[in-house]
Amino acid sequence: MKKPLSISILVLVMAVSSCKKDDNSSPAINSTVQEGKWKITLYSDNGNDEKDHYTNFEFQFNPDGTLTAVKTGSTVNGTWSNGNDDSQQKLVLNFTTPPFDELNDDWHILEQNSSLIKLEDVSGGNGGTDYLTFSKI
C-alpha cells in the first residue's frame, strides 16, 4: 500500500514541477506605467492626428491612481486605473481639463513593454477607432 501512494505522490510532484510559466506574458500595466515618465507619441482621434495638443507634456502615473501631465508652467491632474474588459486588459484615463478630457476612455492595451504602451478604443456610438501611444521619456 505504501508503494502505490509513494508512486502517486512522485508522479504528482513531477507533473507540478514540469509546469513552466509562459515566458511571453507581459507585466501588468500598473507596474509598467508607474515606472518613470511618459509622453504621447501618437493620438489618433477617429483618423485625425491630435497629438500636438499634448506636445512637451510629461505624464506621471502615480501608485495612488492619480495622474499628472506637466509642461513648463502648466500641470493637469487626472486619474488612472486598470482592469479587464472582455478578457482584454485595459487602461482607464480620466481628466476634467480640456483637451485632456479627450483622452478619457477605457483604452484596450494592444502592446506594452518597458518603453512603449499602445492603446486602442473602438467607439460604441459611431464605430470609429482611436489610438493612443505613450513612449517612455
C-alpha positions in Angstrom: 0.0 0.0 0.0 2.9 2.4 0.7 4.4 1.8 -2.7 1.4 2.9 -4.8 0.9 6.0 -2.6 4.6 6.9 -2.9 4.5 6.5 -6.7 1.3 8.7 -6.9 3.0 11.4 -4.9 6.1 11.2 -7.0 4.1 11.5 -10.3 2.2 14.4 -8.9 5.4 16.2 -7.8 6.9 15.6 -11.3 3.8 16.9 -13.0 3.7 20.1 -11.0 7.4 20.8 -11.3 7.3 20.3 -15.1 4.8 23.1 -15.5 6.5 26.2 -16.9 5.4 29.8 -16.7 4.7 31.4 -20.1 7.7 33.5 -20.9 5.7 35.6 -23.3 3.4 37.0 -20.6 3.7 40.8 -20.3 3.9 42.7 -17.0 0.8 44.1 -15.5 0.0 47.6 -16.9 0.1 49.2 -13.4 3.7 48.3 -12.8 4.7 49.4 -16.4 3.1 52.8 -16.3 4.4 53.7 -12.8 8.0 53.3 -13.9 9.1 56.8 -15.0 7.6 59.5 -17.1 5.8 59.2 -20.4 4.9 61.3 -23.4 2.3 60.9 -26.0 3.8 60.0 -29.4 0.5 59.1 -31.1 -3.1 60.2 -30.6 -5.3 59.5 -33.5 -8.9 60.5 -32.8 -11.0 58.7 -35.4 -8.2 59.1 -38.0 -7.3 62.7 -37.1 -3.8 63.3 -35.6 -4.4 65.1 -32.3 -1.1 64.5 -30.5 0.0 68.2 -30.9 -2.4 69.1 -28.1 -0.1 67.2 -25.7 3.4 68.2 -27.0 6.0 68.6 -24.3 3.7 67.3 -21.5 5.3 64.6 -19.3 2.8 62.1 -17.9 3.4 60.6 -14.4 1.2 57.7 -13.3 1.3 57.5 -9.5 0.7 54.4 -7.4 -2.3 56.1 -5.7 -4.2 56.2 -9.0 -3.5 59.9 -9.7 -2.1 61.1 -13.0 -0.3 64.3 -13.7 0.6 65.9 -17.1 3.3 68.6 -16.6 4.8 71.1 -19.0 6.7 74.2 -18.0 4.2 76.4 -16.2 1.3 74.0 -16.5 0.1 71.0 -14.6 -3.0 69.0 -15.4 -4.4 66.4 -12.9 -6.3 63.3 -13.6 -6.8 59.7 -12.5 -5.9 56.3 -14.0 -6.9 52.7 -13.2 -6.6 49.4 -14.9 -8.9 46.4 -15.4 -10.2 43.9 -17.9 -12.9 44.2 -20.5 -14.0 41.1 -22.3 -10.8 39.3 -21.1 -8.7 42.1 -22.6 -6.5 44.3 -20.3 -7.4 48.0 -20.3 -6.1 51.3 -19.0 -8.8 53.8 -17.9 -7.9 57.5 -18.1 -9.9 60.4 -16.6 -9.2 64.1 -16.8 -11.5 67.1 -16.3 -9.5 69.7 -18.2 -9.8 70.2 -21.9 -8.2 69.0 -24.2 -7.1 66.2 -21.8 -10.7 65.1 -21.3 -10.5 63.9 -24.9 -8.2 61.1 -23.5 -10.9 59.9 -21.1 -11.7 56.3 -22.0 -11.3 52.7 -21.3 -8.3 52.0 -23.6 -7.6 48.4 -24.6 -4.0 47.6 -24.4 -2.6 46.5 -27.7 1.0 46.3 -26.7 3.2 47.2 -23.7 6.7 46.9 -22.7 9.1 49.0 -20.5 9.3 51.8 -23.1 6.0 51.8 -25.0 2.3 51.4 -24.3 0.0 51.2 -27.4 -3.8 51.6 -26.7 -6.9 51.4 -28.7 -10.5 52.4 -28.2 -13.4 51.4 -30.5 -16.3 53.8 -30.1 -19.6 52.2 -29.4 -21.5 55.1 -30.9 -20.1 55.9 -34.3 -17.8 52.8 -34.6 -14.7 55.0 -35.0 -11.3 53.8 -33.6 -8.9 56.0 -31.6 -5.3 55.1 -31.0 -3.1 56.4 -28.2 0.6 55.6 -27.7 2.7 56.6 -24.7 6.5 56.4 -25.0 8.9 56.4 -22.1 10.9 59.6 -21.7 
